[in-house]
C-alpha cells in the first residue's frame, strides 16, 4: 500500500511491503514539517520487525529536526532503521553533527532492504 502525506513543503510516501516499510521523503524537512515523518516512524516501530527504510534522496533542505526525528526512531528501531541515499543537504548535516556513524546508510534500495547496517 502506498500512502502519501503532503505538507506545503514536504511529501512523504509510505510503502508497506511484506515485512518492510519504506518511507520516501521529498522537499524540505524542518521543525514545522517533520511531524508526519515522526508519526510514520512511530507507526513503523510498533507495526513490524523488518527493515524500515527512509529514502532521503529527494530532500532539498534539512535542519536538526530531521536528525532529532531519526534519533528518536533509532532508539525504538535499532538497526532496523536504514537511511537510503541521503541527499547532499542531509549528508552534510549528518557529517557536521558527527552523526555519520550513528545511522545505517545505504546507496541502493535493494541493499537497504536486504543488508544489515552500513555506516558512512
N, CA, C and O atoms as a Tinker XYZ file with bonds, in Angstrom:
   480  protein
     1  N      0.837000   -1.157000    0.000000    73     2
     2  CA     0.000000    0.000000    0.000000    64     1     3
     3  C      0.894000    1.235000    0.000000    63     2     4     5
     4  O      1.910000    1.264000    0.694000    81     3
     5  N      0.530000    2.240000   -0.759000    73     3     6
     6  CA     1.284000    3.471000   -0.891000    64     5     7
     7  C      0.423000    4.602000   -0.343000    63     6     8     9
     8  O     -0.659000    4.863000   -0.869000    81     7
     9  N      0.883000    5.270000    0.695000    73     7    10
    10  CA     0.108000    6.316000    1.339000    64     9    11
    11  C      0.875000    7.623000    1.309000    63    10    12    13
    12  O      1.904000    7.739000    1.974000    81    11
    13  N      0.394000    8.637000    0.540000    73    11    14
    14  CA     1.094000    9.917000    0.537000    64    13    15
    15  C      0.576000   10.862000    1.623000    63    14    16    17
    16  O     -0.619000   10.892000    1.915000    81    15
    17  N      1.489000   11.632000    2.215000    73    15    18
    18  CA     1.146000   12.713000    3.119000    64    17    19
    19  C      1.817000   13.946000    2.536000    63    18    20    21
    20  O      3.032000   13.968000    2.340000    81    19
    21  N      1.025000   14.964000    2.262000    73    19    22
    22  CA     1.557000   16.151000    1.611000    64    21    23
    23  C      1.473000   17.329000    2.564000    63    22    24    25
    24  O      0.393000   17.689000    3.034000    81    23
    25  N      2.606000   17.917000    2.841000    73    23    26
    26  CA     2.723000   19.145000    3.604000    64    25    27
    27  C      3.008000   20.229000    2.560000    63    26    28    29
    28  O      3.280000   19.907000    1.403000    81    27
    29  N      2.952000   21.470000    2.936000    73    27    30
    30  CA     3.225000   22.528000    1.970000    64    29    31
    31  C      4.621000   22.420000    1.372000    63    30    32    33
    32  O      4.832000   22.783000    0.215000    81    31
    33  N      5.564000   21.928000    2.146000    73    31    34
    34  CA     6.943000   21.881000    1.682000    64    33    35
    35  C      7.517000   20.480000    1.612000    63    34    36    37
    36  O      8.640000   20.298000    1.142000    81    35
    37  N      6.767000   19.481000    2.073000    73    35    38
    38  CA     7.302000   18.130000    2.163000    64    37    39
    39  C      6.267000   17.110000    1.713000    63    38    40    41
    40  O      5.079000   17.234000    2.012000    81    39
    41  N      6.733000   16.113000    1.000000    73    39    42
    42  CA     5.885000   14.994000    0.579000    64    41    43
    43  C      6.464000   13.730000    1.204000    63    42    44    45
    44  O      7.660000   13.461000    1.094000    81    43
    45  N      5.608000   12.964000    1.856000    73    43    46
    46  CA     6.015000   11.699000    2.470000    64    45    47
    47  C      5.146000   10.599000    1.899000    63    46    48    49
    48  O      3.919000   10.654000    1.982000    81    47
    49  N      5.791000    9.596000    1.317000    73    47    50
    50  CA     5.080000    8.421000    0.817000    64    49    51
    51  C      5.498000    7.229000    1.658000    63    50    52    53
    52  O      6.683000    7.025000    1.923000    81    51
    53  N      4.516000    6.445000    2.073000    73    51    54
    54  CA     4.775000    5.247000    2.860000    64    53    55
    55  C      4.371000    4.039000    2.046000    63    54    56    57
    56  O      3.247000    3.954000    1.551000    81    55
    57  N      5.300000    3.101000    1.910000    73    55    58
    58  CA     5.003000    1.850000    1.210000    64    57    59
    59  C      5.273000    0.691000    2.169000    63    58    60    61
    60  O      6.389000    0.512000    2.657000    81    59
    61  N      4.226000   -0.090000    2.424000    73    59    62
    62  CA     4.350000   -1.256000    3.302000    64    61    63
    63  C      4.525000   -2.497000    2.441000    63    62    64    65
    64  O      3.657000   -2.833000    1.635000    81    63
    65  N      5.653000   -3.176000    2.617000    73    63    66
    66  CA     5.891000   -4.446000    1.950000    64    65    67
    67  C      5.493000   -5.573000    2.882000    63    66    68    69
    68  O      4.878000   -5.343000    3.924000    81    67
    69  N      5.842000   -6.781000    2.509000    73    67    70
    70  CA     5.515000   -7.942000    3.320000    64    69    71
    71  C      6.078000   -7.825000    4.729000    63    70    72    73
    72  O      5.367000   -8.040000    5.710000    81    71
    73  N      7.349000   -7.485000    4.823000    73    71    74
    74  CA     7.993000   -7.372000    6.128000    64    73    75
    75  C      8.818000   -6.094000    6.227000    63    74    76    77
    76  O      9.694000   -5.984000    7.085000    81    75
    77  N      8.542000   -5.132000    5.356000    73    75    78
    78  CA     9.333000   -3.909000    5.316000    64    77    79
    79  C      8.431000   -2.685000    5.219000    63    78    80    81
    80  O      7.264000   -2.770000    4.838000    81    79
    81  N      9.011000   -1.553000    5.576000    73    79    82
    82  CA     8.354000   -0.261000    5.385000    64    81    83
    83  C      9.374000    0.647000    4.724000    63    82    84    85
    84  O     10.516000    0.741000    5.173000    81    83
    85  N      8.957000    1.321000    3.648000    73    83    86
    86  CA     9.808000    2.312000    3.002000    64    85    87
    87  C      9.091000    3.654000    3.081000    63    86    88    89
    88  O      7.960000    3.803000    2.619000    81    87
    89  N      9.777000    4.626000    3.678000    73    87    90
    90  CA     9.260000    5.984000    3.778000    64    89    91
    91  C     10.085000    6.853000    2.836000    63    90    92    93
    92  O     11.287000    7.023000    3.043000    81    91
    93  N      9.454000    7.403000    1.809000    73    91    94
    94  CA    10.148000    8.255000    0.850000    64    93    95
    95  C      9.789000    9.706000    1.145000    63    94    96    97
    96  O      8.615000   10.077000    1.158000    81    95
    97  N     10.812000   10.518000    1.381000    73    95    98
    98  CA    10.622000   11.904000    1.769000    64    97    99
    99  C     11.170000   12.796000    0.669000    63    98   100   101
   100  O     12.263000   12.562000    0.154000    81    99
   101  N     10.397000   13.829000    0.310000    73    99   102
   102  CA    10.845000   14.800000   -0.690000    64   101   103
   103  C     10.539000   16.204000   -0.190000    63   102   104   105
   104  O      9.555000   16.428000    0.515000    81   103
   105  N     11.389000   17.138000   -0.564000    73   103   106
   106  CA    11.156000   18.535000   -0.206000    64   105   107
   107  C     11.992000   18.969000    0.974000    63   106   108   109
   108  O     13.158000   18.597000    1.102000    81   107
   109  N     11.373000   19.771000    1.842000    73   107   110
   110  CA    12.072000   20.361000    2.981000    64   109   111
   111  C     11.611000   19.736000    4.291000    63   110   112   113
   112  O     10.415000   19.548000    4.518000    81   111
   113  N     12.573000   19.417000    5.144000    73   111   114
   114  CA    12.234000   18.883000    6.460000    64   113   115
   115  C     12.854000   19.799000    7.511000    63   114   116   117
   116  O     14.073000   19.929000    7.625000    81   115
   117  N     11.964000   20.425000    8.267000    73   115   118
   118  CA    12.408000   21.276000    9.369000    64   117   119
   119  C     11.423000   21.099000   10.514000    63   118   120   121
   120  O     10.560000   20.222000   10.471000    81   119
   121  N     11.555000   21.926000   11.524000    73   119   122
   122  CA    10.715000   21.792000   12.713000    64   121   123
   123  C      9.225000   21.818000   12.382000    63   122   124   125
   124  O      8.432000   21.127000   13.023000    81   123
   125  N      8.845000   22.611000   11.385000    73   123   126
   126  CA     7.436000   22.734000   11.027000    64   125   127
   127  C      6.906000   21.592000   10.175000    63   126   128   129
   128  O      5.693000   21.389000   10.110000    81   127
   129  N      7.787000   20.840000    9.519000    73   127   130
   130  CA     7.309000   19.802000    8.599000    64   129   131
   131  C      7.712000   18.380000    8.986000    63   130   132   133
   132  O      7.377000   17.440000    8.266000    81   131
   133  N      8.410000   18.198000   10.085000    73   131   134
   134  CA     8.924000   16.869000   10.451000    64   133   135
   135  C      7.883000   15.951000   11.088000    63   134   136   137
   136  O      8.091000   14.740000   11.149000    81   135
   137  N      6.786000   16.494000   11.554000    73   135   138
   138  CA     5.797000   15.696000   12.301000    64   137   139
   139  C      5.259000   14.488000   11.534000    63   138   140   141
   140  O      5.191000   13.406000   12.118000    81   139
   141  N      4.874000   14.606000   10.262000    73   139   142
   142  CA     4.396000   13.407000    9.546000    64   141   143
   143  C      5.437000   12.289000    9.488000    63   142   144   145
   144  O      5.088000   11.114000    9.594000    81   143
   145  N      6.708000   12.647000    9.321000    73   143   146
   146  CA     7.762000   11.635000    9.314000    64   145   147
   147  C      7.875000   10.985000   10.685000    63   146   148   149
   148  O      8.011000    9.765000   10.782000    81   147
   149  N      7.820000   11.775000   11.734000    73   147   150
   150  CA     7.889000   11.233000   13.091000    64   149   151
   151  C      6.751000   10.251000   13.349000    63   150   152   153
   152  O      6.965000    9.175000   13.907000    81   151
   153  N      5.549000   10.627000   12.942000    73   151   154
   154  CA     4.388000    9.753000   13.136000    64   153   155
   155  C      4.516000    8.458000   12.333000    63   154   156   157
   156  O      4.178000    7.383000   12.827000    81   155
   157  N      5.002000    8.562000   11.104000    73   155   158
   158  CA     5.179000    7.368000   10.266000    64   157   159
   159  C      6.243000    6.444000   10.859000    63   158   160   161
   160  O      6.087000    5.223000   10.824000    81   159
   161  N      7.311000    7.006000   11.398000    73   159   162
   162  CA     8.349000    6.189000   12.030000    64   161   163
   163  C      7.835000    5.547000   13.316000    63   162   164   165
   164  O      8.176000    4.403000   13.613000    81   163
   165  N      7.024000    6.268000   14.075000    73   163   166
   166  CA     6.414000    5.685000   15.281000    64   165   167
   167  C      5.542000    4.491000   14.915000    63   166   168   169
   168  O      5.590000    3.453000   15.575000    81   167
   169  N      4.749000    4.643000   13.867000    73   167   170
   170  CA     3.880000    3.555000   13.411000    64   169   171
   171  C      4.717000    2.363000   12.957000    63   170   172   173
   172  O      4.393000    1.221000   13.284000    81   171
   173  N      5.782000    2.613000   12.211000    73   171   174
   174  CA     6.651000    1.528000   11.740000    64   173   175
   175  C      7.312000    0.808000   12.909000    63   174   176   177
   176  O      7.517000   -0.404000   12.855000    81   175
   177  N      7.643000    1.539000   13.953000    73   175   178
   178  CA     8.251000    0.930000   15.140000    64   177   179
   179  C      7.290000   -0.049000   15.794000    63   178   180   181
   180  O      7.696000   -1.123000   16.237000    81   179
   181  N      6.031000    0.318000   15.854000    73   179   182
   182  CA     5.022000   -0.527000   16.511000    64   181   183
   183  C      4.544000   -1.689000   15.644000    63   182   184   185
   184  O      4.089000   -2.702000   16.174000    81   183
   185  N      4.640000   -1.561000   14.326000    73   183   186
   186  CA     3.911000   -2.492000   13.471000    64   185   187
   187  C      4.715000   -3.617000   12.841000    63   186   188   189
   188  O      4.112000   -4.472000   12.192000    81   187
   189  N      6.007000   -3.678000   12.983000    73   187   190
   190  CA     6.718000   -4.744000   12.286000    64   189   191
   191  C      8.040000   -5.100000   12.903000    63   190   192   193
   192  O      8.452000   -4.563000   13.931000    81   191
   193  N      8.699000   -6.038000   12.229000    73   191   194
   194  CA    10.003000   -6.489000   12.700000    64   193   195
   195  C     11.071000   -6.370000   11.618000    63   194   196   197
   196  O     12.253000   -6.571000   11.897000    81   195
   197  N     10.676000   -6.048000   10.399000    73   195   198
   198  CA    11.627000   -5.950000    9.294000    64   197   199
   199  C     12.223000   -4.560000    9.183000    63   198   200   201
   200  O     11.955000   -3.688000   10.009000    81   199
   201  N     13.040000   -4.362000    8.146000    73   199   202
   202  CA    13.691000   -3.080000    7.940000    64   201   203
   203  C     12.700000   -1.932000    7.733000    63   202   204   205
   204  O     11.632000   -2.101000    7.145000    81   203
   205  N     13.090000   -0.769000    8.233000    73   203   206
   206  CA    12.362000    0.470000    7.984000    64   205   207
   207  C     13.351000    1.372000    7.260000    63   206   208   209
   208  O     14.319000    1.854000    7.850000    81   207
   209  N     13.096000    1.594000    5.973000    73   207   210
   210  CA    13.999000    2.341000    5.114000    64   209   211
   211  C     13.436000    3.739000    4.902000    63   210   212   213
   212  O     12.286000    3.901000    4.492000    81   211
   213  N     14.254000    4.744000    5.182000    73   211   214
   214  CA    13.850000    6.129000    4.957000    64   213   215
   215  C     14.657000    6.641000    3.769000    63   214   216   217
   216  O     15.862000    6.869000    3.865000    81   215
   217  N     13.958000    6.817000    2.639000    73   215   218
   218  CA    14.581000    7.305000    1.408000    64   217   219
   219  C     14.658000    8.824000    1.486000    63   218   220   221
   220  O     13.636000    9.508000    1.440000    81   219
   221  N     15.873000    9.344000    1.603000    73   219   222
   222  CA    16.100000   10.777000    1.762000    64   221   223
   223  C     16.732000   11.397000    0.517000    63   222   224   225
   224  O     17.272000   12.502000    0.582000    81   223
   225  N     16.670000   10.700000   -0.604000    73   223   226
   226  CA    17.333000   11.156000   -1.819000    64   225   227
   227  C     16.735000   12.425000   -2.398000    63   226   228   229
   228  O     17.421000   13.146000   -3.122000    81   227
   229  N     15.476000   12.720000   -2.099000    73   227   230
   230  CA    14.813000   13.896000   -2.679000    64   229   231
   231  C     14.618000   15.027000   -1.667000    63   230   232   233
   232  O     13.810000   15.928000   -1.895000    81   231
   233  N     15.344000   14.986000   -0.564000    73   231   234
   234  CA    15.256000   16.057000    0.434000    64   233   235
   235  C     16.112000   17.226000   -0.037000    63   234   236   237
   236  O     17.311000   17.078000   -0.271000    81   235
   237  N     15.480000   18.391000   -0.174000    73   235   238
   238  CA    16.162000   19.586000   -0.670000    64   237   239
   239  C     16.758000   20.430000    0.452000    63   238   240   241
   240  O     17.749000   21.131000    0.249000    81   239
   241  N     16.153000   20.361000    1.629000    73   239   242
   242  CA    16.624000   21.121000    2.791000    64   241   243
   243  C     16.315000   20.305000    4.033000    63   242   244   245
   244  O     15.262000   19.675000    4.132000    81   243
   245  N     17.244000   20.322000    4.980000    73   243   246
   246  CA    17.018000   19.635000    6.249000    64   245   247
   247  C     17.733000   20.397000    7.352000    63   246   248   249
   248  O     18.842000   20.899000    7.169000    81   247
   249  N     17.074000   20.473000    8.495000    73   247   250
   250  CA    17.734000   21.038000    9.668000    64   249   251
   251  C     17.767000   19.977000   10.760000    63   250   252   253
   252  O     17.483000   18.808000   10.498000    81   251
   253  N     18.105000   20.367000   11.957000    73   251   254
   254  CA    18.278000   19.385000   13.031000    64   253   255
   255  C     16.992000   18.655000   13.395000    63   254   256   257
   256  O     17.046000   17.641000   14.092000    81   255
   257  N     15.850000   19.134000   12.950000    73   255   258
   258  CA    14.594000   18.431000   13.226000    64   257   259
   259  C     14.618000   17.022000   12.630000    63   258   260   261
   260  O     14.093000   16.089000   13.239000    81   259
   261  N     15.214000   16.858000   11.461000    73   259   262
   262  CA    15.268000   15.522000   10.867000    64   261   263
   263  C     16.204000   14.622000   11.669000    63   262   264   265
   264  O     15.919000   13.438000   11.852000    81   263
   265  N     17.305000   15.167000   12.144000    73   263   266
   266  CA    18.235000   14.381000   12.947000    64   265   267
   267  C     17.556000   13.949000   14.244000    63   266   268   269
   268  O     17.673000   12.791000   14.644000    81   267
   269  N     16.859000   14.851000   14.895000    73   267   270
   270  CA    16.142000   14.506000   16.120000    64   269   271
   271  C     15.089000   13.445000   15.867000    63   270   272   273
   272  O     14.931000   12.517000   16.661000    81   271
   273  N     14.368000   13.580000   14.761000    73   271   274
   274  CA    13.333000   12.608000   14.399000    64   273   275
   275  C     13.952000   11.231000   14.159000    63   274   276   277
   276  O     13.427000   10.221000   14.626000    81   275
   277  N     15.057000   11.194000   13.438000    73   275   278
   278  CA    15.722000    9.919000   13.145000    64   277   279
   279  C     16.354000    9.304000   14.392000    63   278   280   281
   280  O     16.320000    8.086000   14.566000    81   279
   281  N     16.927000   10.132000   15.256000    73   279   282
   282  CA    17.498000    9.610000   16.507000    64   281   283
   283  C     16.420000    9.004000   17.389000    63   282   284   285
   284  O     16.614000    7.949000   17.993000    81   283
   285  N     15.292000    9.676000   17.456000    73   283   286
   286  CA    14.169000    9.160000   18.250000    64   285   287
   287  C     13.711000    7.809000   17.693000    63   286   288   289
   288  O     13.461000    6.869000   18.448000    81   287
   289  N     13.607000    7.725000   16.373000    73   287   290
   290  CA    13.191000    6.473000   15.742000    64   289   291
   291  C     14.237000    5.379000   15.952000    63   290   292   293
   292  O     13.890000    4.216000   16.160000    81   291
   293  N     15.508000    5.748000   15.896000    73   291   294
   294  CA    16.584000    4.764000   16.069000    64   293   295
   295  C     16.536000    4.128000   17.452000    63   294   296   297
   296  O     16.899000    2.964000   17.618000    81   295
   297  N     16.089000    4.893000   18.440000    73   295   298
   298  CA    16.014000    4.321000   19.791000    64   297   299
   299  C     14.985000    3.192000   19.856000    63   298   300   301
   300  O     15.141000    2.271000   20.658000    81   299
   301  N     13.943000    3.243000   19.033000    73   299   302
   302  CA    12.945000    2.179000   19.006000    64   301   303
   303  C     13.202000    1.108000   17.958000    63   302   304   305
   304  O     12.823000   -0.049000   18.136000    81   303
   305  N     13.848000    1.499000   16.865000    73   303   306
   306  CA    14.056000    0.575000   15.752000    64   305   307
   307  C     15.429000   -0.092000   15.756000    63   306   308   309
   308  O     15.586000   -1.179000   15.201000    81   307
   309  N     16.404000    0.533000   16.362000    73   307   310
   310  CA    17.759000   -0.009000   16.335000    64   309   311
   311  C     18.269000   -0.117000   14.911000    63   310   312   313
   312  O     18.084000    0.796000   14.106000    81   311
   313  N     18.917000   -1.247000   14.599000    73   311   314
   314  CA    19.494000   -1.450000   13.267000    64   313   315
   315  C     18.453000   -1.714000   12.188000    63   314   316   317
   316  O     18.802000   -1.837000   11.014000    81   315
   317  N     17.197000   -1.802000   12.562000    73   315   318
   318  CA    16.137000   -1.926000   11.551000    64   317   319
   319  C     15.980000   -0.621000   10.776000    63   318   320   321
   320  O     15.491000   -0.635000    9.647000    81   319
   321  N     16.388000    0.508000   11.361000    73   319   322
   322  CA    16.290000    1.801000   10.687000    64   321   323
   323  C     17.460000    1.955000    9.731000    63   322   324   325
   324  O     18.621000    1.844000   10.125000    81   323
   325  N     17.139000    2.212000    8.471000    73   323   326
   326  CA    18.162000    2.355000    7.439000    64   325   327
   327  C     17.861000    3.582000    6.597000    63   326   328   329
   328  O     16.726000    3.783000    6.165000    81   327
   329  N     18.869000    4.395000    6.366000    73   327   330
   330  CA    18.716000    5.581000    5.533000    64   329   331
   331  C     19.152000    5.239000    4.121000    63   330   332   333
   332  O     20.207000    4.641000    3.912000    81   331
   333  N     18.336000    5.623000    3.160000    73   331   334
   334  CA    18.613000    5.328000    1.752000    64   333   335
   335  C     19.004000    6.604000    1.020000    63   334   336   337
   336  O     18.246000    7.574000    0.985000    81   335
   337  N     20.178000    6.587000    0.448000    73   335   338
   338  CA    20.675000    7.631000   -0.456000    64   337   339
   339  C     20.394000    9.049000    0.036000    63   338   340   341
   340  O     19.750000    9.823000   -0.672000    81   339
   341  N     20.861000    9.405000    1.229000    73   339   342
   342  CA    20.609000   10.763000    1.708000    64   341   343
   343  C     21.140000   11.803000    0.720000    63   342   344   345
   344  O     22.246000   11.671000    0.196000    81   343
   345  N     20.348000   12.820000    0.481000    73   343   346
   346  CA    20.763000   13.903000   -0.402000    64   345   347
   347  C     21.929000   14.662000    0.222000    63   346   348   349
   348  O     22.239000   14.476000    1.398000    81   347
   349  N     22.571000   15.515000   -0.569000    73   347   350
   350  CA    23.709000   16.269000   -0.074000    64   349   351
   351  C     23.362000   17.099000    1.168000    63   350   352   353
   352  O     24.149000   17.098000    2.114000    81   351
   353  N     22.218000   17.813000    1.215000    73   351   354
   354  CA    21.913000   18.572000    2.432000    64   353   355
   355  C     21.815000   17.683000    3.686000    63   354   356   357
   356  O     22.233000   18.097000    4.768000    81   355
   357  N     21.278000   16.494000    3.549000    73   355   358
   358  CA    21.156000   15.583000    4.697000    64   357   359
   359  C     22.530000   15.040000    5.088000    63   358   360   361
   360  O     22.882000   15.028000    6.267000    81   359
   361  N     23.303000   14.592000    4.100000    73   359   362
   362  CA    24.647000   14.082000    4.391000    64   361   363
   363  C     25.515000   15.147000    5.051000    63   362   364   365
   364  O     26.236000   14.866000    6.008000    81   363
   365  N     25.440000   16.355000    4.539000    73   363   366
   366  CA    26.231000   17.460000    5.087000    64   365   367
   367  C     25.856000   17.691000    6.550000    63   366   368   369
   368  O     26.728000   17.844000    7.405000    81   367
   369  N     24.562000   17.714000    6.825000    73   367   370
   370  CA    24.093000   17.916000    8.195000    64   369   371
   371  C     24.577000   16.790000    9.117000    63   370   372   373
   372  O     25.056000   17.052000   10.220000    81   371
   373  N     24.452000   15.555000    8.668000    73   371   374
   374  CA    24.906000   14.421000    9.478000    64   373   375
   375  C     26.402000   14.504000    9.764000    63   374   376   377
   376  O     26.850000   14.222000   10.875000    81   375
   377  N     27.160000   14.892000    8.755000    73   375   378
   378  CA    28.612000   14.999000    8.946000    64   377   379
   379  C     28.981000   16.146000    9.873000    63   378   380   381
   380  O     29.855000   15.993000   10.726000    81   379
   381  N     28.330000   17.292000    9.718000    73   379   382
   382  CA    28.604000   18.437000   10.591000    64   381   383
   383  C     28.331000   18.081000   12.048000    63   382   384   385
   384  O     29.075000   18.471000   12.948000    81   383
   385  N     27.253000   17.333000   12.264000    73   383   386
   386  CA    26.872000   16.955000   13.625000    64   385   387
   387  C     27.598000   15.708000   14.135000    63   386   388   389
   388  O     27.389000   15.281000   15.270000    81   387
   389  N     28.446000   15.134000   13.294000    73   387   390
   390  CA    29.178000   13.933000   13.694000    64   389   391
   391  C     28.289000   12.708000   13.823000    63   390   392   393
   392  O     28.551000   11.835000   14.650000    81   391
   393  N     27.231000   12.637000   13.005000    73   391   394
   394  CA    26.253000   11.563000   13.093000    64   393   395
   395  C     26.377000   10.534000   11.974000    63   394   396   397
   396  O     25.533000    9.646000   11.861000    81   395
   397  N     27.405000   10.638000   11.153000    73   395   398
   398  CA    27.548000    9.714000   10.029000    64   397   399
   399  C     27.618000    8.256000   10.451000    63   398   400   401
   400  O     27.132000    7.384000    9.729000    81   399
   401  N     28.207000    7.975000   11.595000    73   399   402
   402  CA    28.334000    6.599000   12.053000    64   401   403
   403  C     27.184000    6.097000   12.889000    63   402   404   405
   404  O     27.178000    4.938000   13.302000    81   403
   405  N     26.207000    6.949000   13.147000    73   403   406
   406  CA    25.081000    6.576000   14.002000    64   405   407
   407  C     24.021000    5.798000   13.227000    63   406   408   409
   408  O     23.385000    4.896000   13.771000    81   407
   409  N     23.835000    6.147000   11.963000    73   407   410
   410  CA    22.763000    5.563000   11.159000    64   409   411
   411  C     23.324000    4.628000   10.095000    63   410   412   413
   412  O     24.408000    4.862000    9.561000    81   411
   413  N     22.582000    3.573000    9.791000    73   411   414
   414  CA    22.925000    2.689000    8.677000    64   413   415
   415  C     22.530000    3.413000    7.396000    63   414   416   417
   416  O     21.352000    3.687000    7.168000    81   415
   417  N     23.526000    3.724000    6.558000    73   415   418
   418  CA    23.288000    4.485000    5.335000    64   417   419
   419  C     23.604000    3.601000    4.141000    63   418   420   421
   420  O     24.685000    3.019000    4.053000    81   419
   421  N     22.643000    3.506000    3.217000    73   419   422
   422  CA    22.785000    2.674000    2.025000    64   421   423
   423  C     22.616000    3.531000    0.782000    63   422   424   425
   424  O     21.897000    4.530000    0.794000    81   423
   425  N     23.291000    3.128000   -0.296000    73   423   426
   426  CA    23.156000    3.860000   -1.553000    64   425   427
   427  C     22.113000    3.242000   -2.478000    63   426   428   429
   428  O     21.649000    3.907000   -3.404000    81   427
   429  N     21.740000    2.005000   -2.252000    73   427   430
   430  CA    20.757000    1.341000   -3.103000    64   429   431
   431  C     19.609000    0.767000   -2.296000    63   430   432   433
   432  O     19.797000    0.305000   -1.170000    81   431
   433  N     18.422000    0.798000   -2.876000    73   431   434
   434  CA    17.217000    0.329000   -2.181000    64   433   435
   435  C     17.284000   -1.157000   -1.848000    63   434   436   437
   436  O     16.930000   -1.562000   -0.741000    81   435
   437  N     17.737000   -1.968000   -2.799000    73   435   438
   438  CA    17.786000   -3.418000   -2.564000    64   437   439
   439  C     18.706000   -3.740000   -1.388000    63   438   440   441
   440  O     18.375000   -4.575000   -0.546000    81   439
   441  N     19.854000   -3.081000   -1.333000    73   439   442
   442  CA    20.790000   -3.321000   -0.232000    64   441   443
   443  C     20.202000   -2.857000    1.097000    63   442   444   445
   444  O     20.386000   -3.510000    2.123000    81   443
   445  N     19.503000   -1.740000    1.076000    73   443   446
   446  CA    18.891000   -1.225000    2.320000    64   445   447
   447  C     17.846000   -2.186000    2.841000    63   446   448   449
   448  O     17.701000   -2.337000    4.054000    81   447
   449  N     17.124000   -2.830000    1.969000    73   447   450
   450  CA    16.086000   -3.770000    2.388000    64   449   451
   451  C     16.668000   -5.104000    2.824000    63   450   452   453
   452  O     16.097000   -5.788000    3.674000    81   451
   453  N     17.805000   -5.476000    2.244000    73   451   454
   454  CA    18.375000   -6.796000    2.448000    64   453   455
   455  C     19.477000   -6.818000    3.490000    63   454   456   457
   456  O     19.462000   -7.665000    4.383000    81   455
   457  N     20.421000   -5.915000    3.396000    73   455   458
   458  CA    21.639000   -5.977000    4.187000    64   457   459
   459  C     21.468000   -5.402000    5.586000    63   458   460   461
   460  O     20.508000   -4.694000    5.891000    81   459
   461  N     22.422000   -5.733000    6.399000    73   459   462
   462  CA    22.499000   -5.152000    7.735000    64   461   463
   463  C     23.072000   -3.746000    7.651000    63   462   464   465
   464  O     23.186000   -3.184000    6.563000    81   463
   465  N     23.429000   -3.184000    8.783000    73   463   466
   466  CA    23.872000   -1.807000    8.813000    64   465   467
   467  C     25.201000   -1.571000    8.096000    63   466   468   469
   468  O     26.124000   -2.384000    8.158000    81   467
   469  N     25.262000   -0.439000    7.421000    73   467   470
   470  CA    26.477000    0.063000    6.789000    64   469   471
   471  C     26.558000    1.526000    7.196000    63   470   472   473
   472  O     25.606000    2.278000    6.983000    81   471
   473  N     27.672000    1.939000    7.774000    73   471   474
   474  CA    27.795000    3.316000    8.235000    64   473   475
   475  C     28.754000    4.078000    7.343000    63   474   476   477
   476  O     29.767000    3.546000    6.887000    81   475
   477  N     28.411000    5.348000    7.101000    73   475   478
   478  CA    29.253000    6.217000    6.272000    64   477   479
   479  C     29.817000    7.320000    7.123000    63   478   480
   480  O     30.557000    8.168000    6.623000    81   479
